[in-house]
């Protein structure tokens, strides 16, 4: 059985890389629509993770690798997300819906010793998936009409593979380090054509990403043994980009030789550029504080900060703004010793967040520091439904979560996005690698 789980972990990872994920229209900017960190446990509590140390021995916290002192079992998680987006704009009173389902996380974690814990994780980090055609009709000087079309198309996914280590320095203090590898390709196309001509003019941006960075985490947790109340403080910082993000930009004219419009011919390059940068993910930091009662309830608040970055977009350098996110959330477990009432042993999670986004867009749809901030807020909830034979020391089960939120604005004919995301997954936990007592 354990071999089957390991083989599934590898094969599912291959499938994860090939997925086509759904997006917001705002994915057209930069590296796309960011999905990480979209684990059910974190998302169901509004995104709190920096000061969250699981009371149970079967869960690994990748967001803050220092928060894993309690991990004692080998844990495998497989999770999927169903996204349902509802878009609206005042431009021509347009409405649109978009739905997608994808595998959002696989992870394997296990203790190396009583003080050292290790985890491996694989998730989609961001994606682009949009295909929009905007047509206009004009009357020419000779009385005839011509139709002009702008075709906007984007595709590609960035994935992240991670390895994390946690070390318990003292009874109340732990440190953690996570190495992050980002890889994938993203492309954007802005193509112009006219009905009275076969020539196309295309602006294409292609980004190839092979990038490392590191996340350092720290955690302090004090447990009052007389009351079972605990105070937790955590912090993380992501830094040290290595390798390059290579962005190629090409402005050209061409003809299509096939009906599917995939094969170009007689292409003439008007302008071509290439740039390399290491600021795919600039400085990020997080700090959180939490308070709770051992094996009963926990609540936490945290603030995340991400420094703005520059990127090459359709041949021009664009500036993304500094962003921050405020999250609150927690969990509640009624009575884990009540085996007569199943729902008393269910872990109930709750949360909410507000995010000041890194996009500021003017009425022409361009990045502009004086434009409209594309912000996001939402509420979330979830449950861990334990397997029948699960105990407090072996909390395996079915994870279910839901998140409702809003992003964007209707100002200046921009797009308002309402969404509801459903998440489901399994957490399998067992004590592997035990030494045999008898030969």
C-alpha positions in Angstrom: 0.0 0.0 0.0 2.8 2.4 0.8 4.5 1.8 -2.5 1.2 2.6 -4.3 1.0 5.9 -2.5 4.6 6.8 -3.5 4.0 5.9 -7.1 0.8 7.9 -7.1 2.7 10.9 -5.7 5.2 10.8 -8.7 2.6 10.2 -11.4 0.2 12.8 -10.1 3.1 15.3 -10.1 3.6 14.7 -13.8 -0.1 15.4 -14.4 0.0 18.5 -12.3 2.6 20.1 -14.6 0.4 19.5 -17.7 -2.8 21.1 -16.4 -4.6 24.0 -18.0 -6.0 26.2 -15.1 -8.8 28.7 -15.1 -8.1 32.4 -14.7 -9.3 35.9 -14.0 -9.0 38.4 -16.9 -6.4 40.1 -14.6 -4.1 37.1 -15.4 -3.1 38.9 -18.5 -0.7 41.0 -16.4 2.7 39.7 -15.3 3.1 36.1 -14.3 -0.6 35.4 -14.4 -3.2 34.5 -11.8 -1.4 33.4 -8.6 -2.8 30.1 -7.1 -0.2 29.5 -4.4 -0.7 28.9 -1.4 -4.0 27.1 -2.1 -3.8 24.1 0.3 -7.2 23.4 1.9 -6.0 23.7 5.5 -4.6 27.2 4.8 -7.3 28.4 2.5 -10.2 27.4 4.8 -8.7 29.6 7.5 -8.5 32.7 5.4 -4.8 32.1 4.6 -3.4 32.1 8.1 -0.3 30.0 8.3 2.6 32.0 9.7 1.7 31.5 13.4 -0.2 28.2 12.8 1.3 25.1 14.4 -1.0 22.1 14.0 -2.0 20.5 17.3 -2.1 17.1 15.5 0.8 14.9 14.5 -0.3 14.4 10.9 0.0 17.9 9.2 3.0 19.8 7.7 3.0 23.5 7.3 4.9 24.5 4.1 4.1 28.2 4.3 6.2 28.6 7.5 8.5 25.6 7.6 9.4 26.3 11.3 5.8 25.4 12.3 6.2 21.6 12.3 7.5 20.6 15.7 4.4 18.4 16.2 4.8 16.3 13.1 5.3 12.6 14.1 3.7 10.7 11.2 4.3 10.4 7.5 1.7 12.5 5.8 0.6 12.4 2.1 -1.9 15.0 0.8 -3.7 15.0 -2.5 -6.0 18.0 -3.1 -8.1 19.4 -6.0 -9.8 22.8 -6.5 -13.0 23.7 -8.4 -13.0 27.4 -9.4 -16.2 29.2 -10.4 -15.8 32.8 -11.6 -18.5 35.3 -12.5 -17.3 38.4 -14.3 -19.2 41.7 -15.0 -18.2 45.0 -16.6 -20.1 48.1 -17.5 -18.5 48.1 -21.0 -21.5 47.0 -23.2 -23.1 45.6 -20.0 -21.0 42.4 -20.5 -21.3 39.3 -18.2 -19.3 36.1 -18.4 -18.7 32.9 -16.4 -15.7 30.6 -16.2 -15.3 27.3 -14.5 -12.3 25.0 -14.1 -11.2 22.0 -11.9 -7.6 21.1 -11.4 -5.2 19.3 -9.0 -3.9 22.0 -6.7 -1.5 20.3 -4.3 0.4 17.1 -3.6 2.8 16.8 -0.7 4.8 14.3 1.3 6.1 15.0 4.8 7.8 12.9 7.5 9.9 13.2 10.6 13.7 12.6 10.3 14.1 12.7 14.1 12.4 14.1 17.2 13.8 17.6 16.3 14.0 17.5 12.5 11.1 17.3 10.1 11.0 17.3 6.3 8.4 18.0 3.6 8.2 17.8 -0.2 5.5 19.7 -2.1 4.4 20.4 -5.6 1.8 23.0 -6.6 0.8 25.2 -9.5 2.0 28.7 -8.6 0.4 30.8 -11.3 -1.2 30.4 -14.7 -2.5 32.2 -17.8 -5.5 31.0 -19.8 -7.5 33.6 -21.7 -8.7 34.0 -25.3 -10.5 37.3 -26.1 -11.5 38.8 -29.4 -12.6 42.5 -29.6 -14.1 43.6 -32.9 -15.0 47.0 -34.2 -16.6 48.1 -37.5 -15.8 51.3 -39.4 -17.2 52.9 -42.5 -14.4 53.8 -45.0 -14.2 56.8 -47.3 -15.5 54.9 -50.3 -18.7 53.9 -48.4 -17.6 50.3 -47.7 -17.2 48.9 -44.2 -14.2 47.1 -42.6 -14.1 45.0 -39.5 -11.0 45.3 -37.3 -10.3 42.6 -34.7 -7.9 42.5 -31.7 -7.2 39.0 -30.5 -5.8 38.6 -27.0 -4.6 35.2 -26.1 -2.5 33.9 -23.1 -1.5 30.4 -22.0 0.9 28.6 -19.7 1.5 27.6 -16.1 4.2 28.2 -13.5 4.7 25.3 -11.1 6.6 25.2 -7.9 8.4 22.3 -6.3 9.6 22.7 -2.7 11.6 21.0 -0.1 11.3 22.2 3.5 13.2 21.4 6.8 12.1 22.3 10.3 14.5 22.2 13.3 13.3 22.5 16.9 16.0 24.6 18.6 14.5 24.7 22.0 11.3 23.6 23.7 9.5 26.8 22.6 11.5 27.9 19.6 11.9 26.5 16.1 13.5 27.5 12.8 12.7 26.4 9.3 14.1 26.7 5.7 12.3 26.0 2.5 13.9 25.9 -1.0 11.6 26.8 -3.8 12.0 26.0 -7.5 9.7 27.7 -10.1 9.5 26.4 -13.6 7.3 26.8 -16.6 6.5 28.9 -19.7 4.0 31.8 -20.1 3.0 33.5 -23.3 0.8 36.5 -24.3 -0.3 37.5 -27.8 -2.0 40.7 -29.0 -2.9 40.2 -32.6 -4.5 42.8 -34.9 -6.2 42.1 -38.3 -8.7 43.7 -40.7 -11.4 42.0 -42.7 -10.2 43.6 -46.0 -6.6 42.3 -45.6 -5.0 38.9 -44.9 -2.0 40.4 -43.2 -1.8 40.1 -39.4 0.2 42.2 -36.9 1.2 40.4 -33.7 2.8 41.4 -30.5 4.0 38.3 -28.6 5.6 38.0 -25.2 7.1 34.7 -24.1 8.5 34.1 -20.6 10.6 31.2 -19.7 11.1 30.6 -15.9 13.7 28.5 -14.2 14.1 30.2 -10.8 15.2 29.4 -7.2 14.6 31.3 -4.0 14.4 30.5 -0.3 12.0 31.0 2.6 13.2 31.3 6.1 10.8 30.9 9.0 10.8 31.2 12.8 8.3 30.2 15.4 7.8 30.8 19.1 5.1 29.0 21.0 4.4 29.0 24.7 2.1 26.5 26.3 0.7 27.1 29.7 0.5 23.6 31.0 -1.9 24.5 33.9 -4.6 25.9 31.5 -3.6 24.3 28.2 -3.7 27.8 26.6 -1.0 28.6 24.1 0.5 31.7 22.5 2.2 31.4 19.1 4.2 34.0 17.2 5.7 33.3 13.7 7.5 35.1 10.9 8.8 34.3 7.4 10.8 36.0 4.7 11.4 34.9 1.1 14.6 36.1 -0.5 17.6 35.2 -2.6 16.4 34.8 -6.2 18.8 32.9 -8.4 18.9 31.9 -12.1 17.0 34.0 -14.6 13.6 34.7 -15.9 14.0 35.2 -19.7 11.4 37.3 -21.4 11.3 37.5 -25.2 9.2 40.1 -27.0 8.5 40.2 -30.8 6.5 42.6 -32.9 5.9 41.1 -36.4 3.6 40.9 -39.4 2.7 37.6 -41.1 0.1 35.5 -42.9 -1.6 32.3 -41.8 -1.4 29.3 -44.1 -4.0 27.1 -42.4 -7.6 27.5 -41.2 -6.7 26.8 -37.6 -4.4 29.9 -37.6 -1.4 28.1 -36.1 1.2 28.1 -39.0 2.7 31.5 -39.9 4.4 32.3 -43.2 6.2 35.3 -44.7 6.8 36.7 -41.2 8.6 40.1 -41.1 10.1 41.1 -37.8 9.5 44.8 -36.9 11.1 44.7 -33.4 12.5 42.0 -31.2 13.8 42.2 -27.6 15.0 39.9 -24.9 15.6 40.6 -21.2 16.8 38.6 -18.2 15.8 39.4 -14.7 15.9 37.8 -11.2 12.9 39.6 -9.7 10.2 37.1 -10.5 9.4 36.9 -6.8 11.0 39.8 -5.0 11.1 40.2 -1.2 8.1 38.8 0.6 7.6 38.8 4.4 4.9 37.7 6.8 4.3 38.0 10.5 1.5 36.4 12.6 0.3 35.8 16.1 -2.1 33.2 17.4 -3.8 32.1 20.6 -5.7 28.9 21.4 -6.5 26.0 23.7 -4.7 22.7 23.2 -6.7 20.3 21.0 -9.8 22.5 21.3 -9.6 25.8 19.4 -7.2 28.2 17.8 -7.4 31.7 16.2 -4.8 33.8 14.5 -4.1 37.0 12.6 -1.3 37.7 10.1 0.0 40.3 7.7 1.7 39.5 4.4 3.8 41.9 2.4 5.1 41.6 -1.2 7.4 44.1 -2.7 6.4 45.4 -6.2 8.4 44.2 -9.2 9.1 45.2 -12.8 8.3 43.0 -15.8 8.5 43.2 -19.6 5.0 43.2 -21.0 4.4 43.6 -24.8 7.8 45.2 -25.2 7.5 47.7 -22.4 8.7 47.6 -18.8 5.8 47.8 -16.4 5.8 48.4 -12.7 3.7 46.3 -10.2 2.8 47.9 -6.9 3.8 46.8 -3.4 1.0 44.7 -2.0 -0.2 43.4 1.4 -2.7 41.0 2.8 -4.4 40.9 6.2 -5.9 37.5 7.2 -7.8 36.2 10.2 -8.9 32.6 10.9 -8.7 29.5 13.0 -10.3 26.2 13.9 -12.6 24.5 16.4 -12.7 20.9 17.6 -15.8 20.2 19.8 -14.6 17.0 21.6 -12.1 14.6 20.0 -12.8 12.0 22.8 -16.5 11.6 21.9 -16.6 8.5 19.7 -20.4 8.3 20.0 -20.9 11.5 18.1 -18.9 11.7 14.9 -19.4 15.4 14.3 -17.8 16.1 17.7 -14.5 14.9 16.3 -14.7 17.0 13.1 -12.3 20.0 12.9 -14.2 23.1 11.8 -12.3 25.9 10.1 -13.1 29.5 9.4 -11.4 32.7 8.0 -11.5 36.0 6.1 -9.0 38.2 4.4 -8.4 41.5 2.6 -5.7 41.9 -0.1 -4.4 45.1 -1.6 -3.3 43.8 -4.9 -0.2 44.6 -6.9 -2.2 45.7 -10.0 -3.1 49.4 -10.5 -4.9 49.8 -13.8 -6.2 53.0 -15.6 -9.3 53.3 -17.8 -7.3 52.2 -20.9 -6.4 48.9 -19.2 -2.7 49.8 -18.7 -0.7 49.5 -15.5 -0.7 52.9 -13.9 0.3 53.9 -10.3 -2.5 56.4 -10.4 -5.1 54.0 -11.6 -7.6 51.7 -9.9 -6.2 49.2 -7.4 -7.4 45.7 -8.1 -8.0 44.5 -4.6 -9.5 41.3 -3.3 -11.4 40.1 -0.2 -13.2 36.9 0.8 -14.4 34.6 3.5 -13.7 30.9 3.9 -14.7 27.8 5.8 -13.9 24.1 5.8 -13.9 20.8 7.7 -11.5 17.9 8.3 -13.7 14.8 8.4 -11.6 12.2 10.1 -11.5 8.6 8.9 -13.4 6.2 11.2 -10.3 4.9 12.9 -8.6 8.2 13.3 -7.6 9.4 16.8 -6.3 12.7 18.0 -2.7 11.4 17.5 -3.5 10.1 14.0 -5.8 12.7 12.4 -6.2 11.4 8.8 -9.3 12.2 6.8 -11.2 14.0 4.1 -10.5 17.8 3.8 -13.3 20.0 2.4 -13.1 23.8 2.0 -15.0 26.6 0.4 -14.0 30.2 -0.3 -16.2 33.1 -1.5 -14.8 36.4 -2.6 -14.6 39.4 -4.8 -11.8 41.0 -6.9 -11.6 44.0 -9.1 -13.9 47.0 -9.7 -16.5 48.4 -12.2 -14.8 51.8 -12.3 -13.5 52.9 -15.7 -15.1 49.9 -17.5 -12.9 47.5 -15.6 -14.0 44.0 -14.5 -15.6 42.9 -11.3 -15.0 39.3 -10.4 -17.1 37.3 -7.9 -16.0 33.8 -7.3 -16.7 30.7 -5.2 -14.0 28.0 -5.0 -14.5 24.5 -3.7 -11.7 22.3 -2.5 -11.5 18.7 -1.6 -8.6 16.4 -0.7 -7.3 13.6 1.4 -4.7 13.5 4.1 -3.3 10.0 4.7 -1.1 9.7 7.8 0.7 6.7 9.2 3.8 5.9 11.1 6.3 4.7 8.5 9.9 3.6 8.9 9.4 2.0 12.3 12.2 -0.2 13.5 11.3 -3.8 14.0 11.4 -5.0 17.6 11.8 -8.6 16.5 13.6 -10.3 13.6 
